[in-house]
């Protein structure tokens, strides 16, 4: 990655979008909890590249109608309508393909570089894109287990 710019994401989402529009890769530390358990805010980072294609399972960087920039996984594609959801969420969000600015092409998790071709990652994507309807129940069960109530 010879053409990667690293910036802090807070307040610089427009800069990230500009870099992607110029065909550059961008790396930043993720924030928030919507992509747990894969990405932990403040710890893990992603490398974004300009979007090549939009497919189920990809993690895309997009701009919402209200101007917020978000990193979520593609759940379904219907023409120009893209349905995205965070790995830690249960509600789909419908966006237009023109809102998508980039896609995750690699990431650093717990200090280790990862590609999207690794077997464990492909297995994770397979399951996380298939259990959406059960996530709420799974999260409640996991919470009870963590509190020692099961």
C-alpha positions in Angstrom: 0.0 0.0 0.0 2.2 2.8 -1.2 -0.6 5.4 -1.6 -2.3 5.2 1.8 -3.1 8.3 3.9 -3.9 7.9 7.6 -6.2 10.4 9.3 -8.2 10.6 12.5 -11.8 10.0 11.6 -13.3 12.4 14.1 -14.3 15.5 12.1 -12.5 14.4 8.9 -15.1 12.3 7.2 -15.2 14.8 4.3 -11.4 14.5 3.9 -11.8 10.7 3.8 -14.5 11.0 1.1 -12.2 13.4 -0.9 -9.3 11.0 -0.7 -11.5 8.1 -2.0 -12.9 10.3 -4.8 -9.3 10.9 -5.8 -8.7 7.2 -6.1 -6.6 6.9 -2.9 -6.7 4.4 -0.1 -7.4 5.8 3.4 -6.8 4.2 6.8 -8.5 5.2 10.0 -9.3 3.9 13.5 -12.9 3.0 13.7 -15.3 4.5 16.3 -18.6 3.4 17.7 -20.1 0.0 18.4 -22.2 -0.9 15.4 -19.5 -3.2 13.9 -18.8 -5.2 17.0 -17.6 -7.9 17.5 -15.4 -7.5 14.4 -14.2 -4.0 15.0 -13.7 -2.4 18.4 -13.9 1.4 18.4 -10.7 3.1 19.3 -8.7 -0.1 18.9 -9.1 -1.4 15.4 -8.5 0.3 12.0 -9.6 -0.2 8.5 -8.2 0.5 5.0 -10.7 1.8 2.6 -10.4 1.8 -1.2 -12.6 3.4 -3.8 -15.6 1.2 -4.4 -15.2 -1.5 -7.1 -18.5 -3.3 -6.7 -21.2 -3.5 -4.2 -21.9 -7.1 -3.0 -23.5 -8.8 -0.1 -21.0 -9.2 2.8 -18.8 -6.2 1.9 -18.2 -3.5 4.4 -18.9 -0.1 2.8 -18.3 3.5 3.8 -21.2 5.7 2.9 -22.8 9.0 3.5 -26.3 9.2 5.0 -28.9 11.7 3.8 -28.3 13.7 7.1 -24.5 14.0 6.2 -23.2 11.4 8.6 -20.6 9.0 7.4 -21.0 5.3 8.3 -19.1 2.0 8.0 -21.6 -0.9 7.7 -21.9 -4.3 6.0 -24.0 -4.8 2.8 -26.8 -7.2 3.6 -28.8 -7.1 0.3 -28.5 -5.4 -3.1 -31.6 -4.7 -5.3 -30.6 -2.7 -8.3 -29.4 0.7 -7.0 -30.9 0.1 -3.6 -28.4 -1.2 -1.0 -29.5 -2.5 2.4 -26.8 -2.2 5.0 -26.5 -3.1 8.7 -23.9 -3.0 11.4 -22.7 -6.4 12.6 -24.0 -5.4 16.1 -27.4 -4.2 14.8 -30.7 -5.8 13.8 -32.3 -3.1 11.6 -31.6 -2.8 7.9 -30.9 0.7 6.5 -31.8 1.4 2.8 -29.3 3.6 1.0 -28.8 4.4 -2.7 -25.6 3.1 -4.5 -24.6 6.7 -5.1 -24.1 7.2 -1.4 -21.4 4.5 -1.2 -17.9 6.1 -1.3 -15.6 3.2 -0.5 -15.1 -0.3 0.7 -13.0 -2.0 3.4 -10.1 -3.9 1.7 -8.1 -4.8 4.8 -8.1 -4.1 8.5 -6.1 -4.2 11.7 -7.8 -6.1 14.6 -6.1 -6.4 17.9 -2.9 -5.1 16.3 -2.8 -7.8 13.6 -3.1 -7.0 9.9 -5.9 -9.0 8.2 -7.1 -9.4 4.6 -10.6 -10.2 3.5 -9.4 -13.5 2.0 -8.6 -15.2 5.3 -10.6 -18.3 6.1 -11.8 -17.2 9.5 -13.0 -13.8 8.0 -14.9 -15.5 5.2 -16.6 -17.8 7.8 -17.5 -14.9 9.9 -19.0 -13.0 7.0 -21.0 -16.1 6.0 -22.6 -16.4 9.4 -23.1 -12.7 10.2 -25.0 -12.1 7.0 -27.3 -15.1 7.6 -28.3 -14.6 11.3 -29.8 -11.1 11.0 -33.3 -12.1 12.1 -31.9 -14.1 15.1 -29.4 -11.4 16.3 -31.8 -9.8 18.8 -32.4 -13.2 20.5 -28.8 -14.1 20.4 -27.7 -10.8 22.0 -30.2 -11.2 24.8 -29.0 -14.8 25.4 -25.4 -13.7 25.4 -26.2 -10.8 27.8 -27.8 -13.3 30.2 -24.9 -15.6 29.9 -22.4 -12.8 30.6 -24.5 -11.7 33.7 -24.5 -15.4 35.0 -28.3 -15.7 34.6 -28.1 -18.8 32.4 
